[in-house]
Amino acid sequence: MTLAEFGDWGLEQGSVANPPPNNKYKGQCVSLVQQYLYRVFSKPFKAYGNAKDWENNYPKDYFEKLGASSKLQKGDVLIYGANYGGGYGHMGLIDVNDKFYDQNGVKKLAIGYRDKPFTGYVCILRPKDQEKLGLDQEYVIGKTYTTQVDLKVRSSASAKNTSNWKKVKDLTEDGKKNATSTNLNDNAVLKTGTKVSLLELKEEKGNIWGKIPSGWIAFKYDGKVYVK
C-alpha cells in the first residue's frame, strides 16, 4: 500500500484500531500510525507507548528522527509532547497532498486532515525506506547518486554565501579520497563521478540542494542537473 492508498483507506475506514494481533485502541492517534507502519512498510505490530513516548522510543529500523525545525515532507510523522492529548501526547503524519492527517486530533476518535499541522510538535520521524511511499520523486533520501560535474562542498545550502565553502580537511575520509585536491587547506571540490549518499533535501526557487555526509552540494541549480 502506498502513502496515497493509505490515506484513502483511512478516510474510508473513518476510524481504525491497532493492526493485528493487537486490534485495540480504536480511534486513537497512535493506532493510525501503527496502521501506517503495518500497511505501508509491512512492519509487524509492536507497542512503543503513548504518542509522547515516541519522541525517544520509536522503531529505529524504520524511522530517522529529525528536529522539529526540519522541512516537512510527505510521509513524515510528527510527534507532540505531553502538552497535547491530556498528557498522553499526539501524533499524525503528512499525507500525499502535503496535508496533516491524524486520528483523534482534527476529529474526535476519527481520522481527519487539515491544511497544516498543529503547532508545537517536538520532533519528526522520517521513514527510511522512501520508496515504499510510492511517490514520484526525482531524488529519494537514503539513495546513492553520482556527481555529473566537479562540485563544491558547502556547510549550508547556499551558493551566495561565499564563506560556506568547506575545506578538504572538513570532509569525511571518503570525501577526502574523492576531492580534486589532496591539500587539506584547499577549498573542497568533489570529482566528477563521485558516489554520494543523500541525507536531506532542500528546494528553493527550483534549485535543489542535497546534504551528503561531507556537507551540502547542488543537485540542481539554474536548470542544470549536477547530480543524478
Secondary structure in CASP SS format (residue, H / E / C, confidence):
PFRMAT SS
TARGET T0000
AUTHOR 0000-0000-0000
METHOD secondary structure of the structure
MODEL  1
M C 1.00
T C 1.00
L H 1.00
A H 1.00
E H 1.00
F H 1.00
G H 1.00
D H 1.00
W H 1.00
G H 1.00
L H 1.00
E H 1.00
Q H 1.00
G C 1.00
S C 1.00
V C 1.00
A C 1.00
N C 1.00
P C 1.00
P C 1.00
P C 1.00
N C 1.00
N C 1.00
K C 1.00
Y C 1.00
K C 1.00
G C 1.00
Q C 1.00
C H 1.00
V H 1.00
S H 1.00
L H 1.00
V H 1.00
Q H 1.00
Q H 1.00
Y H 1.00
L H 1.00
Y H 1.00
R H 1.00
V H 1.00
F H 1.00
S C 1.00
K C 1.00
P C 1.00
F C 1.00
K C 1.00
A C 1.00
Y C 1.00
G C 1.00
N C 1.00
A H 1.00
K H 1.00
D H 1.00
W H 1.00
E H 1.00
N C 1.00
N C 1.00
Y C 1.00
P C 1.00
K C 1.00
D C 1.00
Y C 1.00
F E 1.00
E E 1.00
K E 1.00
L E 1.00
G E 1.00
A C 1.00
S C 1.00
S C 1.00
K C 1.00
L C 1.00
Q C 1.00
K C 1.00
G C 1.00
D C 1.00
V E 1.00
L E 1.00
I E 1.00
Y E 1.00
G C 1.00
A C 1.00
N C 1.00
Y C 1.00
G H 1.00
G H 1.00
G H 1.00
Y C 1.00
G C 1.00
H E 1.00
M E 1.00
G E 1.00
L E 1.00
I E 1.00
D C 1.00
V C 1.00
N C 1.00
D C 1.00
K C 1.00
F E 1.00
Y E 1.00
D E 1.00
Q E 1.00
N E 1.00
G E 1.00
V E 1.00
K E 1.00
K C 1.00
L C 1.00
A E 1.00
I E 1.00
G E 1.00
Y E 1.00
R E 1.00
D C 1.00
K C 1.00
P C 1.00
F C 1.00
T C 1.00
G C 1.00
Y E 1.00
V E 1.00
C E 1.00
I E 1.00
L E 1.00
R E 1.00
P E 1.00
K C 1.00
D C 1.00
Q H 1.00
E H 1.00
K H 1.00
L H 1.00
G C 1.00
L C 1.00
D C 1.00
Q C 1.00
E C 1.00
Y C 1.00
V C 1.00
I C 1.00
G C 1.00
K C 1.00
T E 1.00
Y E 1.00
T E 1.00
T E 1.00
Q C 1.00
V C 1.00
D C 1.00
L E 1.00
K E 1.00
V C 1.00
R E 1.00
S C 1.00
S C 1.00
A C 1.00
S C 1.00
A C 1.00
K C 1.00
N C 1.00
T H 1.00
S H 1.00
N H 1.00
W E 1.00
K C 1.00
K E 1.00
V H 1.00
K H 1.00
D H 1.00
L C 1.00
T C 1.00
E H 1.00
D H 1.00
G H 1.00
K H 1.00
K H 1.00
N C 1.00
A E 1.00
T C 1.00
S C 1.00
T C 1.00
N C 1.00
L C 1.00
N C 1.00
D C 1.00
N E 1.00
A C 1.00
V E 1.00
L E 1.00
K C 1.00
T C 1.00
G C 1.00
T C 1.00
K E 1.00
V E 1.00
S E 1.00
L C 1.00
L C 1.00
E E 1.00
L E 1.00
K E 1.00
E E 1.00
E E 1.00
K C 1.00
G C 1.00
N E 1.00
I E 1.00
W E 1.00
G E 1.00
K E 1.00
I E 1.00
P C 1.00
S C 1.00
G E 1.00
W E 1.00
I E 1.00
A E 1.00
F E 1.00
K E 1.00
Y E 1.00
D C 1.00
G C 1.00
K E 1.00
V E 1.00
Y C 1.00
V E 1.00
K C 1.00
END
